[in-house]
Amino acid sequence: MRPGRGLIRGTPPLEIQIALPTYGETEKQVAENLLNLAEQMRAAWNGDLPEPVLALPNLVTLPDRILPSEESSFNVPLGLSFSTLAPIGLSLLEDGPTFMVGGTTGQCGKTTLLRSWILSLSGMYPHEKLKIILIDFHTRTLNAFRERPNVSYVGGRSELDPVLQELSDEISSRHEKIEEAYLSKPRSFEQLKIVREWQQIVVVIDDYEKFYQSIGGEAQLLTDCLRGSSELGVSYIIAAKINDLPNSYSDRFIERFRKSGCGVLLGGVEGIDEYNNTRRPAGAVAAGLPPGRGFLVHCGKAEMIQIAAYWDQTKAPENALRDRIEQIDNEHNKIQVTE
């Protein structure tokens, strides 16, 4: 059936061909003629013009300077909301501890979101308040962060086990401290207040679907860390092509992310059922959204978002990333000097 051809309800139903806004043999010609028509209408109008309609841009960037924050829930903006055009984000402590960044296709913005998320956290919180574990031994797209003092970078499988063991030991230590705090002052015990005073630990895994295929016994240790770290200031962020995720029966680690149903889905709503009990937004396309466009998913709701990139059109992304990291380190060094 030709594009624009359909049926209109009636008895009997009538065949209809939808009218184009302007003439054109191709979609490109139609768009060009429509723009020309709009310019002619504007030139012919002598009265007051209406207020411009604000729209979500295709490129949203992080602020030029990411300033330190005293906010203790580790809530950082990840982009702009389609409905309000205001910054929107997620809190590691209040929305976590698990976050899934999914993509319907390649090149939809998953790695850009991870980098921007790490940059924002690093800029807003000092080293003593934030530790980042980056597991990145496939594409190594997070390699630029490896030299930062509060980053444990895992660039190969041989480096994974000692890092996970150190994380497991830290989780066990935190359990003991929580138990001691409760036994010493049971009436005034507030676990969240204690956790907010600790260094927040964030585990980030890029290309999780490839990571899972390449590990063995480490998978159980990683799952044990996740199970044991609930409400202890340890968060987990994974990124993957949504349709390539392993099933929950063979991977208990990913099962927790599905149940949490919190994160960002980029490229379209295909695969949104991977986020537990999330309603599919009415009229949303399955795939094919512009890079960086997708849905922030939380508490069963999906809100369209344009994620914030760390570069603008004047710089190559890799150069911009290095400059951003250097700028953040300089800001933290200035603060330490003044103190």
ABEGO torsion letter per residue (X at the ends): XBBGBBBBBEOBBBBBBBBBABBEABAAAAAAAAAAAAAAAAAABABBBBBBBBBBBABBBBBABBBBBABAAGBBBAEBBAAAGBBBBBBAAAAOABBBBBBABBGAGAAAAAAAAAAAAAAABBAAABBBBBBBABAGAAAAAAABAABBBBABAAAAAAAAAAAAAAAAAAAAAAAAAAAABAAABBAAAAAAABBBBBBBBBGAAAAAAABBAAAAAAAAAAAAABGAGBBBBBBBBAAABBBAAABAAAAAAAAAGBEBBBGEABGAAABBGBBBBBGBBABGBBBGBBBBBBGGBBBBBBBBBABBAABBAAAAAAAAAAAAAAAAAAAAAAX
